[in-house]
Amino acid sequence: MKSLPAMVIVGAGQSGARAAHALRDNGWDGGITLFGNEAVAPYDRPPLSKAVLLGQKTTAQCALYDEAFYREQRIDLRVDAPVQHIDRAARQVVLQNDRRVDYHRLLIATGAAPHRLTLPGATLAGVHYLRTVADAGEIAGELAPGRRIAIIGAGFIGLEVAATAITRGCEVVVIEAAARALMRAVPEVVAAYLVERHRQMGVDIRFAVQVDRILGERRVSGVRLADGTDIACDCVIAGIGVKPRTELAEAAGIDVADGIAVDDTLRTNDPHIFAAGDVCSFPHRLFRRRMRLECWKNAEDHARIVARNMLERGETYSEVPWFWSDQYDMTIQIAGMPAFGVTTAVRETGAASKIFFALDRDGVLVGASGVGNVGDIARDVRVAQALIARRACIEPALLADRNVKLKPLLAAEVI
Ligand SMILES: Cc1cc2nc3c(=O)[nH]c(=O)nc-3n(C[C@H](O)[C@H](O)[C@H](O)COP(=O)(O)OP(=O)(O)OC[C@H]3O[C@@H](n4cnc5c(N)ncnc54)[C@H](O)[C@@H]3O)c2cc1C
């Protein structure tokens, strides 16, 4: 009997590698081919802005699996092998030199790429973005004590790099066009709490300022703001958001809506093609809207479900989002979608630890952002995640009172 073509995965990143593993775990015995366009095997990106830049971890230590794993699991990992096209009619992916590979089911897990600056001077040496191990290597080379680092963008990447750079003895200025930090991620009160900490550590953070141009001859020497102020610096690191890598899907006529549009089983409008991780937008039952997430746990959870659905299990995806960040000795853990909230209840969970609960217009708990010592916030954020999954309506006063345990609220379903 003729065997089926392989399961093919485009994108050897977090989601792609985990999906390959999950296909085996779920009993797929046929071929699995994983195409990546980086020079290295799949790795974890979160340490790049944290332990790697701090010199506490090497990029090699970020690998998701060792070489033996791919051999033992019969996963044909091809690095430096960008997929150029998808031929849906032939059910093939097309590589450089027009080499073609058949697929039984195809997973697109191409992730996201940093938005690039389009200002004058943006192509000067010393302008960096952080997405890959190669980027992290270049930035690590810039962070010597006394160097002046200008970071454009006060999102999570910008703030994490700011924390790392100042810890390494650099002078750091963060320039943000919006009126505050983390605009898309958390309510203002949470952002203000984090910014306060950065300022205490010596980071110069400026809001509502536009960068007009990057200054320098061949290499960056400064940044000119729209009001004419010049900030001298030795390098620029831009963290101004990412865009999903949808080019392959678009060219193949697959639906795209702020990311490859999948249904709640992560299948595209082509029944043989799925998408997972940062690249896709999916309908979230709980929040009753289509969303695209850019976080590690989503990439992991998607991989687990998509592998099962490539095997026709038909499972729906409805996990409550969960995200974390580390800045200085603070951990930030976010469950749900705090930015969808209109009311905040704040619970002090330790000397320097707080949880900010976000409730929507109907009083439904939609998000919880814990900031501080991991031991003081992790348990409550986990319970909040379960409460969010139940669309619980809880009195803000109960949420704010640290003497009221959250777990019994869950058991009692106080909604
Ligand atoms: C510096 C940094 C720090 C982060 N920190 C955190 C954190 O603290 N907490 C958190 O929750 N999340 C964090 N994230 C986000 C998290 O790492 C991502 O959400 C996750 O990596 C997404 O996984 P993915 O598989 O969708 O995409 P990726 O991991 O980006 O993998 C996609 C892969 O596909 C490849 N590819 C693209 N096009 C092609 C093609 N045509 N052919 C072959 N291969 C292709 C890409 O090069 C890439 O290797 C961080 C991200 C970065 C960059």
The ligand as an SDF file (V2000), in Angstrom:
LIG
                    3D

 53 58  0  0  0  0  0  0  0  0999 V2000
   13.1500   38.3710   22.4860 C   0  0  0  0  0  0  0  0  0  0  0  0
   11.8200   37.7470   22.7340 C   0  0  0  0  0  0  0  0  0  0  0  0
   11.3820   37.5610   24.0440 C   0  0  0  0  0  0  0  0  0  0  0  0
   10.1470   36.9920   24.2970 C   0  0  0  0  0  0  0  0  0  0  0  0
    9.7430   36.8630   25.5960 N   0  0  0  0  0  0  0  0  0  0  0  0
    8.5400   36.3130   25.8610 C   0  0  0  0  0  0  0  0  0  0  0  0
    8.1040   36.1650   27.2060 C   0  0  0  0  0  0  0  0  0  0  0  0
    8.7890   36.5450   28.1470 O   0  0  0  0  0  0  0  0  0  0  0  0
    6.8990   35.6190   27.4230 N   0  0  0  0  0  0  0  0  0  0  0  0
    6.1000   35.1740   26.3950 C   0  0  0  0  0  0  0  0  0  0  0  0
    4.9960   34.6760   26.6560 O   0  0  0  0  0  0  0  0  0  0  0  0
    6.4920   35.3010   25.1060 N   0  0  0  0  0  0  0  0  0  0  0  0
    7.6890   35.8630   24.8150 C   0  0  0  0  0  0  0  0  0  0  0  0
    8.1020   35.9870   23.5150 N   0  0  0  0  0  0  0  0  0  0  0  0
    7.2030   35.5600   22.4270 C   0  0  0  0  0  0  0  0  0  0  0  0
    7.3810   34.1040   22.0390 C   0  0  0  0  0  0  0  0  0  0  0  0
    8.7270   33.7690   21.9270 O   0  0  0  0  0  0  0  0  0  0  0  0
    6.6600   33.8870   20.7090 C   0  0  0  0  0  0  0  0  0  0  0  0
    5.2840   34.1190   20.9370 O   0  0  0  0  0  0  0  0  0  0  0  0
    6.8770   32.4950   20.1510 C   0  0  0  0  0  0  0  0  0  0  0  0
    8.2160   32.3170   19.7840 O   0  0  0  0  0  0  0  0  0  0  0  0
    5.9780   32.2770   18.9310 C   0  0  0  0  0  0  0  0  0  0  0  0
    6.2480   31.0260   18.3860 O   0  0  0  0  0  0  0  0  0  0  0  0
    5.9420   30.7200   16.8580 P   0  0  0  0  0  0  0  0  0  0  0  0
    6.3230   29.3150   16.6370 O   0  0  0  0  0  0  0  0  0  0  0  0
    4.5870   31.1890   16.5050 O   0  0  0  0  0  0  0  0  0  0  0  0
    6.9430   31.6870   16.0440 O   0  0  0  0  0  0  0  0  0  0  0  0
    8.5250   31.6970   16.0370 P   0  0  0  0  0  0  0  0  0  0  0  0
    9.0860   31.1740   17.3080 O   0  0  0  0  0  0  0  0  0  0  0  0
    8.9160   33.0590   15.5900 O   0  0  0  0  0  0  0  0  0  0  0  0
    8.9210   30.6490   14.8960 O   0  0  0  0  0  0  0  0  0  0  0  0
    8.6290   30.8590   13.5370 C   0  0  0  0  0  0  0  0  0  0  0  0
    9.7840   30.3360   12.7100 C   0  0  0  0  0  0  0  0  0  0  0  0
    9.3730   30.2200   11.3500 O   0  0  0  0  0  0  0  0  0  0  0  0
   10.4340   30.6410   10.5200 C   0  0  0  0  0  0  0  0  0  0  0  0
    9.9290   30.9470    9.1750 N   0  0  0  0  0  0  0  0  0  0  0  0
    9.2560   32.0570    8.7750 C   0  0  0  0  0  0  0  0  0  0  0  0
    8.9760   31.9780    7.4480 N   0  0  0  0  0  0  0  0  0  0  0  0
    9.4850   30.7880    6.9990 C   0  0  0  0  0  0  0  0  0  0  0  0
    9.5150   30.1390    5.7300 C   0  0  0  0  0  0  0  0  0  0  0  0
    8.9780   30.6830    4.6560 N   0  0  0  0  0  0  0  0  0  0  0  0
   10.1420   28.9420    5.6450 N   0  0  0  0  0  0  0  0  0  0  0  0
   10.6950   28.3540    6.7260 C   0  0  0  0  0  0  0  0  0  0  0  0
   10.6850   28.9310    7.9590 N   0  0  0  0  0  0  0  0  0  0  0  0
   10.0850   30.1280    8.1000 C   0  0  0  0  0  0  0  0  0  0  0  0
   10.9470   31.8540   11.2990 C   0  0  0  0  0  0  0  0  0  0  0  0
   12.2190   32.2690   10.8490 O   0  0  0  0  0  0  0  0  0  0  0  0
   10.9750   31.2910   12.7180 C   0  0  0  0  0  0  0  0  0  0  0  0
   12.1550   30.5860   12.9440 O   0  0  0  0  0  0  0  0  0  0  0  0
    9.3320   36.5600   23.2240 C   0  0  0  0  0  0  0  0  0  0  0  0
    9.7690   36.7500   21.9010 C   0  0  0  0  0  0  0  0  0  0  0  0
   10.9940   37.3290   21.6600 C   0  0  0  0  0  0  0  0  0  0  0  0
   11.4510   37.5340   20.2420 C   0  0  0  0  0  0  0  0  0  0  0  0
  1  2  1  0
  2  3  1  0
  2 52  2  0
  3  4  2  0
  4  5  1  0
  4 50  1  0
  5  6  2  0
  6  7  1  0
  6 13  1  0
  7  8  2  0
  7  9  1  0
  9 10  1  0
 10 11  2  0
 10 12  1  0
 12 13  2  0
 13 14  1  0
 14 15  1  0
 14 50  1  0
 15 16  1  0
 16 17  1  0
 16 18  1  0
 18 19  1  0
 18 20  1  0
 20 21  1  0
 20 22  1  0
 22 23  1  0
 23 24  1  0
 24 25  2  0
 24 26  1  0
 24 27  1  0
 27 28  1  0
 28 29  2  0
 28 30  1  0
 28 31  1  0
 31 32  1  0
 32 33  1  0
 33 34  1  0
 33 48  1  0
 34 35  1  0
 35 36  1  0
 35 46  1  0
 36 37  1  0
 36 45  1  0
 37 38  2  0
 38 39  1  0
 39 40  1  0
 39 45  2  0
 40 41  1  0
 40 42  2  0
 42 43  1  0
 43 44  2  0
 44 45  1  0
 46 47  1  0
 46 48  1  0
 48 49  1  0
 50 51  2  0
 51 52  1  0
 52 53  1  0
M  END
$$$$
